[in-house]
Amino acid sequence: MAGYQGSSTRRSPVEALAAAIEAECREINTVIDGVIVSFDRTTQRATIKPKLQRKFGDKVLEAPDIKEIKVAMPGGGGFGVHYDLKPGDPVTLMIRQRSVDKSQTEGGNTDNAPGRMHDLSDAVAYPGGGEDSKVMTNMPEGGAHIGTTDGKKGLQLRADGSQAIVGGPDGADKLIIAPDGRVDLKAGGETLFEILGDFVTIFKNHQNGGSPMRPSDMAAADTLLVRIGSIRGY
């Protein structure tokens, strides 16, 4: 309410107090969008431009770049996911409520004593966010995708229990692992084990001078076909 009051109403102690409280609240940083200016993949720290500005009359002042901000990649239990960030990539800045000088450098607890509060320099950046209209496409229904934002390159875990590495211009399946663990490689609509099975079948049916293969060779070919079938996922 205080933000809509003119200077004449500030003569009221109540309105003046409300205006002062609002002014202080405007200084509290919590969660802010930002974009990557530069990123060091070896330290996982970045220079980030907060998407924050303030207007003073006809002047607009933008928040300065903040440096040495930790980028929190997903991780835990000794495992993690890392991707190299590029200038312009969106991040979500979470502003810690107190200075992290001690907790991040010495490993101790953050002091709740007087000091920096909700300062942009104490932010941690989480990759992602950005405009609501920018979304990942071609995502598997009921599954997960780790790869490019267009869904055409990467690893996919699917609702039926299968997994696939997708790639190429059309984002088709390249390596497939069936729910029961069988695997196959695909390219151009054909699978590697399908081709191997066809080759063994041709070898089995081959006749040498009009005479069929020896029974032992045919039995060996049949065994190969069974073994290929036990591996082939599709």
N, C-alpha and C positions, 0 to 999 in steps of 0.2 A: 504494500500500500504506500509505503514511504516514497517509493520511486516515482509516484504519480503526483506528488505534492509540490506546489510552487514554494518560492522562498517566503512568501507571506505566511504560509501555514507553519513554517518552521519556528515561528515565534512561540508556538505551543510547546511546552516542555515534553509532552507526550509524543508529539509529532517529531520533535527534534531528536528524541531518544530513538524513535523508530527509524529515523533516517540514519542515525549513527550506527545502529545495529545492522541495517541493510548494507551500509558501506563496508562494515567489517566482514559481513558474510560474503561479499563480492571478492574479498581477498583470499577466501578459502578455496584452494584447489583440491579437487577430489579425483575425478576421472575426466580426461581430456583427450580428444583426438589429436593425432600428430602424423607427420610424414618423415620418412628417413631422408636425411641429408647425406650422410655417409655411414658406412658400417664396416667394422673390423671383425672379420669372421674368426680371427685367432683369439681375440679377447671377448667376443660377443658383446662389444660395447659400441654405441652409436652416437652420432650427433643428430639431433632430432629437432624439427621445426614444429612447435605446438600450434595447433590451429585455434589460436586465441588472439583476440584483438580488443582494444578498448578505444572508445571514441571520446575525444575532448573537443567539444564544439564542432568545428569543421575539420579537425585533425583526427586521423586514425593511426593509432600506435599498435603495431603488431608485437607479439611476444618474441623475444630474441631466441635464437637457437640455443638449445641446452646440450652440453657436451658430456661425454663419458657416462652415458646412460646405459645401464645394463639392460640387455634384451633377454627376456625370460623365455627360452626355448622349452618346449614340452619335455619333461624328463622325470626320472625317478627310478629307484632300485638299481642304479648302475646302468640304465639305458636312457636314451634320449633321441630326439629328432632335431636335426639342424638343417636350415636352408639359408643360403646366402641372400641377404636382403639388398635391394637396389635402391638408389635414390628415387624418391617419389612413392615408395611402398608405404601403405598405411600402417599405423600402429595405434594401439590404445595405451595411453599413459595413465598409470595408476600412481597417484601421488601419496607417498607415505605420510602419516600424520606427524611424525617427528623426524629429526635429523638421523641419518643412518651412518654417520661418521664412525661411530663405535661398533655398531652391529655388523657392518659390512667390511670393516678393515681389521677389527680386533676379534670378531666373533662373539662379542658379548651382547648384553641386552641394550636396547635403546633406552636412553634416559627419558623420563617423563618430566624432567626439570625444564626450566625456562630455556628457550633456544628456538631454533627454526621450527616452524609449524606449517605443514601443508605447502612446502616450498617446492617449486618445479625442479630444483636441483636434486631433490630426493625422490625423483620418479623412477619407476621401473616400466619398461616398455614391453607390451605383448604384441607380437606380430598379428596383423589382421585388422579387421574393422573397416574403416572407410565409408564411402557413400553406400546407403542402403540399396541403391540400384545395381551395385557391382556385386554379383554373386558368382559362385562356381557353377559350371554347367556340365551336363552329361554325367551326373553323379549316379552311381548304381542304387537302385531302389532297395531299401532295407539293408544296405551294406555300408562299406567305408571305402574311401579313396585317398591314397597318399601319392600325390603327383601334381601335375600341372592343373591350373585352375579351369582349363577347358575340358578336363576329364579324359584327354586323349593319350596321355603318357603317364605311366606310374603303376602302382600296385593297387589292386582292388580286392576287397574281401566281400563276398556276396552272400545274400540271404540264404541261398541253398547250401551253404557250407563250402563252396568252391572258392578258389583264389585264382587270380590271373594277373599277368603283367601285360598291360596294353601299350600299344605304340603304333608308329607309322602315321601317315597322313590322315587315315580314317579312324585312328584310335582303336583298331581291332585287337582281339586277343592274340597274344604271341606265345606266351607260356601259360599253360592251364594246369591247375592242380584240382582234380575232382574231389568231391566230398570224401570218397573212400581212399584217397591218397594216390590214385593213379595220375600220371602226368602225360603231357603231350606238348609239342611245339607246332605252331601254326604259322603259315605265311601264304598269301595268295589264295586263301580258301582251302588249302590242303594241310594235312598234318604230317609230321615227320614219321610217326609210327604207322600211319596209313600207307605211306609210300614204302616203308620197309616191309610191311605185310604183303603189299602187292609184289614186291621184288621176290620175296621168298616163295609166294604162290607161283610166279612165273618159273622160278628155279625148280620147284617141285614138279611142275607139269612139263618141264622141258624133256624133249626126246632126243636121244643121240643116235642118229642114223636110223630113225624110225622105231627105235627101241625105248621103252620107258625107263626111267631111272630105277636103280636097284631098290628093292624094298627097304633096305637099311637107310638109304639116303632119303627116301620119301618119309620114313618115320622120323628122321632127324629134322626134316623140314616142318613136319607137323608139330614137333616139339617146339621149334622156333616160333611158329605162329601162335601157339598157346602162350609162350613166354612174352611175346610182343603184346598179345591181347591183355595179359595181366598187368602190363605197364601202361598201355595206352588209355588215356583218360577219356577221349572223345573219338 
